[in-house]
Amino acid sequence: MSGSSFDISRIKELSKQIAESNIIPYTDLPEYDLFLSQVIDYLNDRFPGEKFTNNIVQNYIKNDVISKPEDGKKRGYTKVHLTELVLLSYMRPVLTTEEIKKVFSLAFNEINDRSDDIISWENAYKTFTEIQKESFDDFIQKEFLDSNKLDGLMEGYNLNGEEQEKITVFLIVMTLIAQASAIKKLAQNIVEQYSNYIDDKDNK
């Protein structure tokens, strides 16, 4: 990353780099079947902050959050399993395990039965990556990344150059935290309210 100061242009450059590295196209997922150890290595390489282990993945399988590996195969983890786990990796920071299970059931019903899927995992994944790319593009254009707007917010603070740089970064981080918190709460409430709605319908 170039530049000696940590200014808006540098933050926008960082945003673009994250957007480019964070989106994993469906065609980039391994086509061949994998051992569990290879699945773990792949996930930890692409999501370094997540720290996947054999036990974590096996617990997701045991609790029917993701589908079971192919019976009788040493390399029992297919591209569908990897698709499930990559989508799950994006969801983990926002939703609980039970909430993720409920979200998957909306599109795939019984996780171990491919015949009752409403849409395919491939289509679900491709749609998600399209939404993700648009979200990053929209984010980069947000007004809070406008240096003129930030300068206006800081008028009257009587800050020197270094202080202004620190407060600029502080305001951007706090804005992102506020947005992330609001989005997380909204996502959780949608899952909860829809589950309650379905339960009420079933009980009538």
C-alpha positions as CSV (number, residue, x, y, z in Angstrom):
1,M,0.0,0.0,0.0
2,S,1.5,3.3,-1.1
3,G,1.4,6.7,0.6
4,S,3.0,8.2,3.7
5,S,-0.2,9.4,5.4
6,F,-3.2,7.4,6.4
7,D,-5.8,9.5,4.5
8,I,-9.1,8.8,2.8
9,S,-7.5,7.7,-0.4
10,R,-5.5,5.1,1.5
11,I,-8.6,3.8,3.2
12,K,-10.4,3.5,-0.1
13,E,-7.4,1.6,-1.6
14,L,-7.5,-0.7,1.4
15,S,-11.3,-1.2,0.9
16,K,-10.7,-2.2,-2.8
17,Q,-7.9,-4.6,-1.8
18,I,-10.2,-6.3,0.8
19,A,-13.1,-6.4,-1.7
20,E,-10.9,-8.1,-4.3
21,S,-9.4,-10.7,-1.9
22,N,-12.6,-11.4,0.1
23,I,-14.7,-12.5,-2.8
24,I,-14.1,-16.2,-3.8
25,P,-15.6,-16.9,-7.2
26,Y,-17.4,-20.2,-7.5
27,T,-15.0,-21.3,-10.3
28,D,-12.1,-20.8,-7.9
29,L,-13.4,-23.4,-5.5
30,P,-11.6,-26.8,-5.8
31,E,-13.3,-29.1,-8.3
32,Y,-11.9,-32.3,-6.9
33,D,-13.0,-34.0,-3.7
34,L,-11.0,-33.3,-0.5
35,F,-9.9,-34.9,2.7
36,L,-11.2,-33.1,5.8
37,S,-7.6,-31.9,6.5
38,Q,-7.5,-30.3,3.1
39,V,-10.8,-28.6,3.7
40,I,-9.5,-27.2,7.0
41,D,-6.3,-25.9,5.3
42,Y,-8.3,-24.3,2.5
43,L,-10.7,-22.5,4.9
44,N,-7.9,-21.3,7.2
45,D,-6.0,-20.0,4.2
46,R,-9.0,-18.0,2.9
47,F,-10.4,-17.0,6.3
48,P,-7.3,-16.6,8.5
49,G,-9.3,-15.1,11.4
50,E,-11.7,-18.0,11.7
51,K,-9.4,-20.8,12.9
52,F,-11.3,-23.8,11.6
53,T,-10.5,-27.2,13.1
54,N,-11.6,-30.8,12.5
55,N,-13.8,-30.6,15.5
56,I,-15.6,-27.4,14.4
57,V,-16.4,-28.8,11.0
58,Q,-17.5,-32.2,12.5
59,N,-19.8,-30.4,15.0
60,Y,-21.4,-28.5,12.1
61,I,-22.0,-31.9,10.4
62,K,-23.3,-33.5,13.7
63,N,-25.7,-30.7,14.2
64,D,-27.0,-30.8,10.6
65,V,-25.8,-27.3,9.8
66,I,-23.8,-28.7,6.8
67,S,-24.3,-32.0,5.0
68,K,-22.5,-35.2,5.8
69,P,-19.4,-36.2,3.8
70,E,-19.9,-38.8,1.0
71,D,-20.2,-42.3,2.5
72,G,-17.4,-44.7,1.8
73,K,-15.1,-42.1,0.3
74,K,-11.7,-41.1,1.7
75,R,-12.0,-37.8,0.0
76,G,-15.6,-37.4,1.2
77,Y,-15.8,-33.6,0.9
78,T,-17.2,-32.3,-2.4
79,K,-17.5,-28.9,-3.9
80,V,-21.0,-28.7,-2.3
81,H,-19.4,-29.2,1.1
82,L,-16.9,-26.5,0.4
83,T,-19.6,-24.2,-0.8
84,E,-21.6,-24.7,2.4
85,L,-18.5,-24.1,4.5
86,V,-17.4,-21.0,2.6
87,L,-20.9,-19.5,2.9
88,L,-20.9,-20.5,6.6
89,S,-17.6,-18.7,7.0
90,Y,-19.1,-15.4,5.9
91,M,-22.1,-16.0,8.2
92,R,-20.2,-17.0,11.4
93,P,-19.3,-13.5,12.5
94,V,-22.9,-12.4,12.2
95,L,-25.1,-15.4,13.2
96,T,-25.1,-18.1,15.7
97,T,-24.8,-21.8,14.7
98,E,-28.6,-22.3,15.2
99,E,-29.4,-19.1,13.2
100,I,-27.1,-20.3,10.3
101,K,-28.9,-23.7,10.3
102,K,-32.3,-21.9,10.0
103,V,-31.0,-19.7,7.1
104,F,-29.7,-22.7,5.2
105,S,-33.0,-24.5,5.8
106,L,-34.9,-21.7,4.0
107,A,-33.3,-22.6,0.7
108,F,-32.2,-26.2,1.2
109,N,-34.8,-27.7,3.6
110,E,-33.2,-30.9,4.9
111,I,-29.5,-30.4,4.7
112,N,-28.6,-34.0,3.9
113,D,-31.3,-34.4,1.2
114,R,-30.4,-32.7,-2.1
115,S,-33.7,-33.6,-3.7
116,D,-35.7,-31.1,-1.6
117,D,-33.3,-28.1,-2.3
118,I,-35.3,-25.1,-3.6
119,I,-32.2,-23.7,-5.4
120,S,-28.8,-25.3,-6.0
121,W,-25.8,-24.6,-3.8
122,E,-24.0,-23.4,-6.9
123,N,-26.7,-20.8,-7.7
124,A,-26.9,-19.7,-4.0
125,Y,-23.1,-19.2,-3.9
126,K,-23.0,-17.3,-7.2
127,T,-25.8,-15.0,-6.2
128,F,-24.1,-14.4,-2.8
129,T,-20.8,-13.4,-4.5
130,E,-22.7,-11.0,-6.8
131,I,-24.4,-9.4,-3.8
132,Q,-21.1,-9.3,-2.0
133,K,-19.4,-7.5,-4.8
134,E,-22.2,-4.9,-5.2
135,S,-22.0,-4.4,-1.4
136,F,-18.3,-3.7,-1.5
137,D,-18.7,-1.3,-4.5
138,D,-21.5,0.5,-2.7
139,F,-19.5,0.7,0.5
140,I,-16.5,2.3,-1.3
141,Q,-18.7,5.0,-2.6
142,K,-20.3,5.8,0.8
143,E,-20.3,9.5,1.8
144,F,-18.5,8.9,5.1
145,L,-15.4,8.1,2.9
146,D,-15.7,11.7,1.5
147,S,-12.8,13.7,2.9
148,N,-14.8,17.0,2.6
149,K,-17.6,15.6,4.7
150,L,-15.2,14.4,7.4
151,D,-13.4,17.7,7.4
152,G,-16.8,19.4,7.9
153,L,-17.5,17.1,10.9
154,M,-14.2,18.0,12.5
155,E,-14.5,21.8,12.1
156,G,-14.1,23.5,15.4
157,Y,-12.1,20.7,17.0
158,N,-8.8,22.7,16.6
159,L,-6.8,19.7,15.6
160,N,-3.3,19.6,14.3
161,G,-2.4,17.4,11.3
162,E,-1.6,14.3,13.2
163,E,-4.6,14.6,15.5
164,Q,-6.9,15.1,12.5
165,E,-5.5,12.0,10.9
166,K,-6.2,10.0,14.1
167,I,-9.7,11.4,14.5
168,T,-10.5,10.7,10.8
169,V,-9.6,7.1,11.3
170,F,-11.5,7.0,14.6
171,L,-14.7,8.3,13.0
172,I,-14.5,5.9,10.1
173,V,-13.9,2.9,12.4
174,M,-16.8,3.9,14.7
175,T,-19.1,4.5,11.7
176,L,-18.3,1.0,10.4
177,I,-18.8,-0.5,13.9
178,A,-22.2,1.2,14.2
179,Q,-23.2,-0.1,10.8
180,A,-21.9,-3.6,11.4
181,S,-23.8,-3.7,14.7
182,A,-27.0,-2.5,13.2
183,I,-26.7,-5.0,10.3
184,K,-26.0,-7.9,12.6
185,K,-29.0,-7.1,14.8
186,L,-31.2,-6.8,11.7
187,A,-30.0,-10.1,10.3
188,Q,-30.6,-11.9,13.6
189,N,-34.1,-10.3,14.1
190,I,-35.1,-11.3,10.5
191,V,-34.2,-14.9,11.2
192,E,-35.9,-14.9,14.6
193,Q,-39.1,-13.2,13.4
194,Y,-39.4,-15.5,10.3
195,S,-39.0,-18.6,12.5
196,N,-41.7,-17.3,14.8
197,Y,-43.9,-16.6,11.8
198,I,-43.5,-20.1,10.4
199,D,-44.1,-21.6,13.9
200,D,-47.3,-19.6,14.2
201,K,-48.5,-20.7,10.8
202,D,-47.8,-24.4,11.6
203,N,-49.7,-24.1,14.9
204,K,-52.9,-22.7,13.3
